[in-house]
Amino acid sequence: MNDVASRLRFPEFRAGSVWLVGAGPGDPGLLTLHALHALDSADVVLHDALVSEAILSLVPNGARLECVGKRAGRPSMPQLRISARLVELAQRGRRVVRLKGGDPFVFGRGGEEAVALAAAGVPFRIVPGVTAAAGAAAGAGVPLTHRSVARSATFATGHTIRGAESGPDWSALAGSDTLVLYMAVGRIGEIAAALRAAGRPADEPVALVADATLPSQEVYEATLSTAAAVAEEISPGTPTIVIVGAVVGFRDALLPQLETAPASAGLSSVVLETA
Ligand SMILES: C[S@@+](CC[C@H](N)C(=O)[O-])C[C@H]1O[C@@H](n2cnc3c(N)ncnc32)[C@H](O)[C@@H]1O
C-alpha cells in the first residue's frame, strides 16, 4: 500500500471470513483502498473472467487465484457451486476474496452469494466497486444526469433469465431521462424498438461503450434507429454499456479536453487456477 493508504487503519480481514469485493470496470486505478487491502490480505481470490489481468497482477504471490468465470471456452462455474466453494474455503479458515467486476451488488449476483454466506453462518463484508455504468460514463464523456437535461437515470439489464417469460418492462423504463443498459448489446435492436414504441424518438442519441476504462476502450455513437447496426461492429463477448439519452450529446463539448488513460499495473506472471 502507498503512503496515503498506510495512514488509514483498515478493518481486520479475519480468518474464516469472505469479502465480496468490487473490482471496478477494468482500470486498476479504480480499485478502492478497501479492495486493495482485501487483495493484500487474502489467502484465496475467487474471481470472474471479466476482472482484468492488470488487477489480478496486484494480488500478492502467496495468494491462490481461482477463476470461476467463463474462460478459454470453458463454461462458468454454476452459481450454487461458487457459493458452496466460498462457504467451504471460509469454513477451512481461509481469508476469502470474491472479486467481482464492477460492483458486487449491481447485476453481479453478489446478493445470491451474500444470502448463501449468511445462511451458512459465514461472516462477510461487501466492498463496493465502481460499477460499469459509472466507468463507461467517465470513459465516454457522458454525464448520466445533467441539470435541466436529465434528472433521472435508470440502470437496467438487457439479459433475460433463460426460460423467463419477459425481461424488463421497457415501456415503464422509457420514462427515465437516461437509460444505462448492461448486457444489452445482443438484444439492442429489440430494446430500441420497444423504447421507440414507448415514445422515445428514433433520432435519440445512443453511446455504446465497449471495454470501458481499459486501454482497449471503444465508444460507438448511434441513435435508437441505428443502434442495432452499429452494435454489429462490436466483437461478440466484449463487455459493453449502452447509454441512451440526450446526455450523450455532451460528448462533443467534452471530448476535446477529456483525458481517459487508465492506470497501468506491472504485469507479473499470475498463475490462474480453475477450481
Ligand atoms: C454480469 S454484469 C456485471 C456488472 C458489474 N457487477 C458492474 O457493477 O459493473 C456484466 C456486464 O457489465 C457490463 N460491463 C462490465 N464491465 C464493463 C466494461 N469494462 N465496459 C463496458 N461494460 C462493462 C457489460 O454490460 C457486461 O455485459
The ligand as an ORCA input file, in Angstrom:
! r2SCAN-3c Opt
* xyz 0 1
  C     -22.758     -9.572    -15.152
  S     -22.738     -7.836    -15.468
  C     -21.701     -7.335    -14.145
  C     -21.861     -5.873    -13.804
  C     -20.936     -5.439    -12.698
  N     -21.280     -6.061    -11.443
  C     -20.907     -3.928    -12.528
  O     -21.314     -3.412    -11.487
  O     -20.448     -3.263    -13.467
  C     -21.652     -7.776    -16.850
  C     -21.968     -6.590    -17.748
  O     -21.458     -5.392    -17.182
  C     -21.055     -4.516    -18.214
  N     -19.608     -4.275    -18.097
  C     -18.769     -4.784    -17.185
  N     -17.526     -4.294    -17.350
  C     -17.581     -3.457    -18.403
  C     -16.644     -2.643    -19.076
  N     -15.370     -2.566    -18.690
  N     -17.066     -1.916    -20.130
  C     -18.344     -1.946    -20.540
  N     -19.284     -2.701    -19.927
  C     -18.925     -3.434    -18.879
  C     -21.392     -5.201    -19.533
  O     -22.705     -4.810    -19.910
  C     -21.338     -6.654    -19.123
  O     -22.079     -7.479    -20.012
*
